[in-house]
Amino acid sequence: MDILRLIAAILLPPLGVFLQVGLSGQFWLNLVLTLFGYIPGIIHAVWIILKR
């Protein structure tokens, strides 16, 4: 299942975080990071997925 989350995190970072943690603070943080820059959103999403 982590493989699918990582693919989602690369294509659409907030989706990958949502699949991992739901609508928590990490999701909203990732959404803001993705809006400011796509690469920071990807890095944060991959970090969240691999951390848990």
KELUM-609793 format. One line per field, with one value per atom (N, C-alpha, C): y, z negated, x negated; chain; residue in one letter. Coordinates in steps of 0.1 Angstrom, whole numbers, plus 5000, padded with zeros to 4 digits. Last residue first. Layout:
py: c(Y;...)
pz: c(Z;...)
px: c(X;...)
chain: c(A;...)
resn: c(A;...)
REM end
This chain:
py: c(5070;5062;5048;5081;5082;5072;5079;5070;5070;5098;5084;5075;5122;5117;5102;5123;5122;5117;5126;5114;5112;5152;5140;5127;5168;5167;5154;5166;5162;5160;5177;5163;5158;5203;5194;5180;5213;5211;5202;5211;5202;5202;5230;5216;5207;5257;5251;5236;5266;5275;5270;5244;5257;5266;5226;5224;5236;5238;5237;5234;5236;5249;5248;5208;5216;5229;5202;5197;5205;5213;5218;5214;5196;5211;5217;5172;5173;5188;5177;5174;5175;5180;5191;5189;5157;5162;5175;5139;5154;5160;5112;5118;5133;5100;5106;5111;5087;5083;5087;5101;5086;5080;5126;5123;5108;5124;5126;5123;5119;5109;5111;5143;5131;5120;5163;5163;5150;5156;5154;5154;5139;5150;5148;5124;5130;5142;5117;5123;5130;5106;5117;5124;5084;5095;5107;5069;5073;5085;5065;5072;5077;5050;5063;5071;5027;5035;5049;5018;5021;5030;5012;5024;5028;4988;5000;5013)
pz: c(4912;4905;4910;4928;4914;4906;4954;4950;4935;4954;4958;4953;4948;4940;4942;4969;4956;4946;4991;4990;4976;4984;4985;4984;4984;4972;4973;5012;5001;4988;5024;5026;5015;5014;5012;5013;5026;5011;5007;5054;5048;5033;5057;5059;5053;5036;5045;5046;5024;5025;5035;5025;5032;5034;5010;5024;5032;4985;4991;5006;4981;4982;4989;4981;4991;4992;4958;4971;4983;4938;4940;4954;4941;4944;4946;4933;4946;4950;4907;4917;4931;4894;4896;4906;4912;4900;4903;4927;4927;4914;4932;4932;4932;4934;4921;4921;4960;4949;4936;4978;4977;4965;4975;4970;4969;4987;4972;4967;5013;5006;4991;5018;5019;5011;5017;5007;5007;5042;5028;5017;5069;5062;5047;5077;5087;5081;5054;5064;5074;5039;5033;5044;5054;5053;5048;5050;5064;5063;5023;5028;5042;5022;5015;5020;5035;5041;5035;5017;5031;5037;4994;4994;5008;5000;5000;5000)
px: c(4943;4953;4953;4923;4921;4931;4931;4920;4919;4951;4955;4944;4937;4949;4951;4919;4914;4925;4936;4928;4923;4947;4955;4948;4924;4931;4940;4917;4907;4915;4940;4936;4927;4940;4951;4948;4916;4917;4929;4924;4913;4914;4944;4947;4937;4952;4942;4944;4974;4962;4952;4991;4995;4983;4977;4978;4983;4979;4965;4967;5007;5000;4987;5009;5016;5010;4993;4989;4996;5009;4996;4991;5032;5033;5019;5020;5026;5027;5013;5002;5008;5037;5028;5018;5059;5052;5044;5076;5077;5071;5053;5066;5066;5028;5032;5046;5026;5018;5024;5042;5043;5036;5032;5045;5047;5007;5007;5021;5015;5007;5007;5029;5036;5028;5009;5019;5027;4993;4988;4999;4997;5005;5002;4975;4984;4992;4962;4954;4964;4983;4975;4967;4990;5000;4992;4967;4971;4980;4969;4958;4960;4993;4992;4981;4985;4995;4996;4965;4961;4972;4979;4971;4966;4992;5000;4991)
chain: c(A;A;A;A;A;A;A;A;A;A;A;A;A;A;A;A;A;A;A;A;A;A;A;A;A;A;A;A;A;A;A;A;A;A;A;A;A;A;A;A;A;A;A;A;A;A;A;A;A;A;A;A;A;A;A;A;A;A;A;A;A;A;A;A;A;A;A;A;A;A;A;A;A;A;A;A;A;A;A;A;A;A;A;A;A;A;A;A;A;A;A;A;A;A;A;A;A;A;A;A;A;A;A;A;A;A;A;A;A;A;A;A;A;A;A;A;A;A;A;A;A;A;A;A;A;A;A;A;A;A;A;A;A;A;A;A;A;A;A;A;A;A;A;A;A;A;A;A;A;A;A;A;A;A;A;A)
resn: c(R;R;R;K;K;K;L;L;L;I;I;I;I;I;I;W;W;W;V;V;V;A;A;A;H;H;H;I;I;I;I;I;I;G;G;G;P;P;P;I;I;I;Y;Y;Y;G;G;G;F;F;F;L;L;L;T;T;T;L;L;L;V;V;V;L;L;L;N;N;N;L;L;L;W;W;W;F;F;F;Q;Q;Q;G;G;G;S;S;S;L;L;L;G;G;G;V;V;V;Q;Q;Q;L;L;L;F;F;F;V;V;V;G;G;G;L;L;L;P;P;P;P;P;P;L;L;L;L;L;L;I;I;I;A;A;A;A;A;A;I;I;I;L;L;L;R;R;R;L;L;L;I;I;I;D;D;D;M;M;M)
REM end
